[in-house]
Amino acid sequence: MGLIRIELENLRANPPSKTAVWPALERFLADMDAGRSGFFHLPARSSWERELAAIKPALAHRIPELDTFLHLGIGGSSLGAETIVRALGASRAPAFHFFNNIDPDWILHTLERVSPHKALLYVVTKSGGTMETLAQFAFLRQWLESRLGKERARNHVVFCTDPSKGDLRALALEWKIPTFEIPPSLGGRFSALSAVGLFPALVAGIDGARLLKGASDYRKRFLEQVEKSEIPDALSLASMLVDHARKNGRAMTVLMPYSQRLKTLSAWFTQLWAESLGKNGHGLTPIAATGATDQHSILQLLRDGPQDKTVGFVEVKGFDQTFDIQWHDPTLPAFDLLNGVTMNQLMDAELGATRQVLTNGARPHFTIVLPRLSAHTLGQTLYFLELLTALTGYLLEIDPFGQPGVEEGKILTKQRIVAAKRKLN
């Protein structure tokens, strides 16, 4: 399987000069070697196979009759895993429910369709103290225990958290719960290719080794370009997006995969882009879209609205399935036009037309091209977008790995919970 390709010729921006972008690249690489973030070296240093081998005996009696996988997590603890499962999950895989919100109506409505006897809870929080996730687990623990009993209920739970600290890690030791690790240097929104995403992938019948191989192959290409003193594709795109934002006021970035299976990729990218880059008065605002659906919602805006956006497409060159559109009678012009065309040709025509609309209107756009959608190409795509995000942060001279605004929200939420409990007492 080949590498993904990044098409930049329609971005309507001058290619960056090496003198303009190389200092940011050097700072990024130095920080990665110093351990500032674990995502860059993750494909080469993944502990997944070791963790899985160690935990596999304890998992054996948890998975055989599994028909429902309940993933408890929020933000980066959920979106990357959901992206992988929705894109590549086998048709006979268990039903997956991603509990990425605390809406009580939605939680109870979801559980009405779940048998606790055949359900597995995967509780994911890097800190071990994420309020939303612990609240979900506290409720679902009661739900399981009321139906299965305390001891049996624990056989339906797997954790994923920090390797040595946090309340969830302490609970894992006390209850002897199989627990995967989130490396301390790996931020949640950069964790899709760790056990956060790889364990759900395993249960969904997806080859985690191929996901990591894809990321590793793209990392290798990136480093080869650096060694040849070529500007890597991710850095070129990052520079052009930053230039558009600074010079042309195009501070919004649309990501629009032309694949229903990649719809969640846009949601994952939204968090990655916004939480990494929105700092110190800087940032590029992400907009999630899906082709061809959103041609009928935002294309008009993209063509004739404010000139404040760049658009990124994700194109899948070869779909796994194909079928013809057949119409014989009665004779009707709209149906006759489609007769004999494949659904794949229609999707290609829609993507080509959307790009042409933007080109005709002098609206900048780029395309990430996947030869096919597979574990290998999805691993590349996730890694490329992580690289793109980090490098954009370095060009903006901000820290793409912190999230002070999110942390402030957590502190204020805790204060409100404490105040509410005082009132009750």
Number of C-alpha atoms within 10 A of each C-alpha: 10 11 17 21 14 18 16 19 13 16 22 16 15 11 14 17 11 13 8 11 18 18 13 19 21 13 13 20 16 12 12 15 12 10 14 15 21 20 26 23 15 22 25 15 11 18 16 21 11 9 14 17 10 14 15 12 11 16 17 9 12 18 17 9 12 19 18 22 23 22 24 25 28 20 17 24 28 25 29 28 27 27 25 29 25 18 21 20 23 14 9 9 18 20 15 20 17 16 22 20 15 14 10 10 8 11 17 10 10 13 14 8 9 16 14 21 16 16 23 26 23 24 26 32 30 27 18 21 15 17 16 17 22 19 14 20 20 11 11 19 17 14 15 22 15 12 13 16 12 13 10 13 22 20 20 24 22 23 22 27 27 23 15 13 13 16 16 25 25 13 13 17 12 9 12 13 21 19 26 25 21 24 22 16 14 21 19 25 22 28 25 27 26 26 27 31 23 25 21 22 26 17 19 22 17 22 18 24 19 17 25 25 19 27 28 22 20 24 21 14 15 19 15 13 14 15 10 9 11 14 20 17 19 19 24 22 23 24 25 20 23 20 19 21 20 13 9 12 14 20 21 19 21 22 27 25 26 23 19 14 17 23 20 23 28 22 20 23 24 20 17 25 25 18 21 24 27 19 20 10 7 15 21 22 17 22 19 18 25 23 22 20 14 14 17 9 12 12 16 12 12 22 18 11 11 10 17 15 27 25 21 21 23 23 23 21 14 12 11 10 7 11 11 13 15 13 14 10 8 8 9 10 9 8 14 16 10 15 14 13 14 15 15 18 13 14 17 17 13 16 20 11 12 19 21 14 16 19 16 10 12 14 21 23 23 20 21 20 20 23 17 19 22 20 23 26 26 25 26 25 25 24 27 21 17 23 22 19 23 29 25 30 26 22 21 21 14 19 16 22 21 14 16 12 11 10 11 10 11 14 10 11 13 12 11 12 10 11 11 11 9 9 7 6 5
